[in-house]
Amino acid sequence: MKSFRFLRVIKFAILAAVAVAIIGYVVMQLWNWLIPGLFGGPVLHFAQAVGLLVLTRILVGRLGGGHGGRMRWRHRMRNDWQRMSPEERQKLRETMWRRCGAGESRDSGRE
């Protein structure tokens, strides 16, 4: 059983390394094709392209993958909304309407 787990870990590590290599190569080629010609920027080497991917991951977040985080957020917000009273919902609507730049509630003109 442990050898099977070890083989799965090795397989995952190899696939991850291959994915990083392919994505790093694509980033390097795209960068070297666009940036020097358009902006006069430097030419990247492979290690620099992989470093750029890591920096992107740190600054922006996921580099693809599933939508699990968004779905969890949506589910949590739906649950919070359902637990609110009608008065709390209306207050949240008005607060969000003001924050989005409208300046006043949509319902204020109807009264």
C-alpha atoms as one frame of an Amber mdcrd trajectory, in Angstrom:
protein
   0.000   0.000   0.000   2.801   2.433   0.850   4.606   1.657  -2.407   1.436
   2.538  -4.331   1.220   5.880  -2.515   4.920   6.513  -3.176   4.421   5.799
  -6.891   1.484   8.215  -7.006   3.612  10.922  -5.392   6.428  10.309  -7.872
   3.970  10.350 -10.789   2.481  13.634  -9.557   5.935  15.186  -9.114   6.957
  14.195 -12.635   3.725  15.516 -14.141   4.073  18.770 -12.188   7.658  19.206
 -13.379   6.634  18.546 -16.983   3.735  21.024 -16.681   6.018  23.711 -15.216
   8.554  23.085 -17.982   5.958  23.347 -20.749   4.260  26.422 -19.296   7.628
  28.053 -18.595   8.727  27.420 -22.173   5.489  28.890 -23.549   5.825  31.983
 -21.333   9.456  32.402 -22.389   8.587  32.138 -26.091   5.642  34.544 -25.842
   7.648  37.054 -23.830  10.604  36.920 -26.207   8.290  37.250 -29.185   6.314
  40.233 -27.851   8.122  42.283 -25.227  11.467  43.068 -26.911   9.770  44.071
 -30.165   6.942  46.068 -28.640   8.571  47.718 -25.638  12.300  47.145 -26.038
  12.304  44.949 -22.938  14.810  42.244 -22.096  14.898  38.725 -23.482  13.985
  36.083 -20.882  15.763  32.807 -20.280  13.882  29.689 -19.168  14.611  30.107
 -15.442  13.468  33.727 -15.606  10.213  32.679 -17.276   9.545  30.132 -14.522
  10.357  32.824 -11.944   7.865  35.113 -13.666   5.243  32.369 -13.331   5.984
  32.038  -9.615   5.782  35.810  -9.160   2.457  35.857 -10.996   1.183  33.109
  -8.724   2.197  35.076  -5.641   0.744  38.398  -6.813  -2.394  37.308  -8.636
  -3.338  33.941  -7.224  -4.093  30.719  -9.010  -2.634  30.117 -12.438  -5.648
  28.221 -13.660  -7.328  25.185 -12.311 -10.878  24.766 -11.157 -13.414  27.274
 -10.010 -13.678  25.801  -6.516 -12.821  29.011  -4.691 -15.436  31.020  -6.523
 -18.065  28.375  -5.967 -17.357  28.208  -2.233 -17.618  31.987  -2.034 -20.913
  31.967  -3.905 -22.303  29.205  -1.689 -21.257  31.038   1.478 -22.836  34.287
   0.278 -26.077  32.491  -0.628 -26.237  30.971   2.849 -25.596  34.348   4.482
 -28.287  35.950   2.318 -30.845  33.305   3.262 -30.159  33.806   6.978 -30.788
  37.561   6.766 -34.095  39.122   7.650 -35.855  41.189   4.945 -34.757  44.372
   6.742 -31.101  43.258   6.769 -31.305  42.402   3.079 -32.717  45.822   2.242
 -30.026  47.547   4.305 -27.314  45.534   2.509 -28.816  46.392  -0.886 -28.811
  50.103  -0.047 -25.264  49.983   1.320 -23.976  48.193  -1.766 -25.877  50.535
  -4.057 -24.200  53.538  -2.406 -20.744  51.913  -2.548 -21.111  51.184  -6.243
 -21.323  54.895  -6.986 -25.062  55.438  -7.348 -25.121  57.880  -4.435 -28.655
  57.031  -3.368 -30.916  54.027  -3.052 -32.780  52.851  -6.124 -35.967  52.833
  -4.048 -35.602  56.450  -2.835 -37.211  57.849  -5.996 -40.257  55.617  -5.648
 -41.364  56.873  -2.219
